[in-house]
Each structure stands twice: as structure tokens, then as C-alpha cells.
Amino acid sequence: MQNFREEVLAFGARKAEEVTEARQIAAMRLVCGMDLPQVLAASPELRSGLIRRIERILERERLKGMRRHWSYDLNRHIALKQVLDRLKETGGGVSAADKRHGTKRAREKAYGAGRRRCRI
């Protein structure tokens, strides 16, 4: 009986991973026009450029959400964030912008974005 429960839990985990993978593939294809397996297999130089591109797209999604735009989709936002995290953990490393300006907090301070407030 214990073995059956372990199989059920393993099956559920596998299905959840497949759903997450499908969501990420769809978000990359629809929003970025890129194929996720090709992006994951890209060279480190190309991958850092793709990471910057996905960061820009993710920032646009954040702005859409803050402005309550009709085309904002939370599921797409989550899928893009998961793809970005996945790219960074598989060897994408720090993007070139982060190397130039340090941490995100330092960049915001340098450009004054830390003082800006969201107007709702």
C-alpha cells in the first residue's frame, strides 16, 4: 500500500511539472516568439542576451499589471518569471546590465527609480 501511495505522489509531481513546462513553453512562444528548448540549449553569450530580453518583457508585464491593463495575464507573468529563473539557474548568470550597474537596488538608486511612487 505504501508503494502505491509513493507512485501516486510521483505521478502527481510529474504531471505538475509537465503543466508548468507547457505553461512556460506557451508563454515564451506567445510573448517572446522564442522556442523554450532552443533557448535552454543556447550558448552562454546568447543566453545572457535572451535573459535581458525576457527581463524587459517581464518588466512590461509588471507595468501592465500595475496599470490594470485589460491585456494583463497573471498566469503569463508567472510563467515568464519561472522561465527567467530557470534560465538564470542553468548557467545564464548575471546579465550584462547587472554587471555594469551592480544590483537592481543600486541601478534604481542611480536612476532615481527608488524615489518614484506608483500612482493608482
C-alpha positions in Angstrom: 0.0 0.0 0.0 2.9 2.4 0.8 4.4 1.7 -2.6 1.1 2.6 -4.3 1.0 6.0 -2.5 4.5 6.8 -3.5 3.6 6.0 -7.1 0.6 8.3 -6.9 2.6 11.1 -5.4 5.3 10.7 -8.1 2.7 10.7 -10.8 1.1 13.9 -9.4 4.5 15.6 -9.2 5.4 14.5 -12.8 2.0 15.9 -14.0 2.5 19.2 -12.2 6.0 19.5 -13.8 4.5 18.8 -17.2 1.8 21.5 -16.7 4.5 24.0 -15.6 6.7 23.2 -18.6 3.7 23.6 -21.0 2.8 26.9 -19.4 6.4 28.2 -19.8 6.6 27.0 -23.4 3.4 28.7 -24.3 4.4 32.0 -22.6 7.7 32.0 -24.4 6.2 31.3 -27.8 3.3 33.8 -27.5 5.1 36.7 -25.8 8.7 36.4 -26.9 8.4 34.4 -30.1 11.1 32.1 -28.9 11.2 28.3 -28.5 12.0 27.3 -24.9 14.1 24.2 -25.7 16.2 26.2 -28.1 16.7 29.0 -25.5 17.7 26.5 -22.8 20.3 25.0 -25.3 21.7 28.3 -26.3 25.3 29.4 -25.7 26.1 31.4 -22.6 26.7 34.6 -24.6 23.4 34.3 -26.5 21.6 33.2 -23.3 22.7 36.4 -21.5 21.1 38.5 -24.3 17.9 36.4 -24.1 17.8 36.9 -20.3 18.0 40.7 -20.8 15.2 40.5 -23.4 13.0 38.4 -21.1 13.7 40.8 -18.2 12.4 43.7 -20.4 9.3 41.7 -21.4 8.7 40.8 -17.7 9.0 44.5 -16.7 6.4 45.4 -19.3 4.1 42.8 -17.9 4.6 44.2 -14.4 3.7 47.7 -15.7 0.6 46.3 -17.4 -0.4 44.7 -14.1 0.2 47.9 -12.1 -1.9 49.9 -14.5 -4.6 47.2 -14.6 -4.4 46.9 -18.3 -7.0 44.7 -20.0 -4.4 42.5 -21.7 -2.5 41.7 -18.4 -2.5 38.0 -17.6 -1.2 36.8 -14.2 -0.5 33.3 -15.5 1.6 34.6 -18.3 3.5 36.8 -15.9 4.2 33.8 -13.6 5.3 31.6 -16.5 7.7 34.3 -17.7 9.2 34.7 -14.2 9.6 30.9 -14.0 11.4 30.9 -17.4 13.7 33.7 -16.3 14.5 31.9 -13.0 15.1 28.7 -14.9 17.5 30.4 -17.4 19.4 32.1 -14.6 19.9 28.9 -12.6 21.0 26.8 -15.6 24.1 29.0 -16.2 22.7 32.2 -17.5 24.3 34.0 -14.6 24.3 37.7 -14.2 23.1 39.8 -17.1 25.4 42.4 -18.6 23.2 45.3 -17.2 23.7 43.9 -13.7 27.5 43.7 -14.3 27.5 47.4 -15.4 25.3 48.8 -12.6 25.6 46.3 -9.8 22.5 45.1 -8.1 19.0 46.1 -9.0 18.7 48.3 -5.9 21.9 50.2 -7.0 20.5 50.7 -10.5 17.3 52.1 -9.1 19.1 54.4 -6.8 21.3 55.6 -9.7 18.4 56.4 -12.0 16.1 57.7 -9.3 13.5 54.9 -9.7 13.6 54.2 -6.0 12.0 57.7 -5.3 9.2 57.2 -7.7 5.8 56.1 -6.5 3.1 54.2 -8.2 0.1 56.4 -9.0 -3.1 54.4 -8.7 
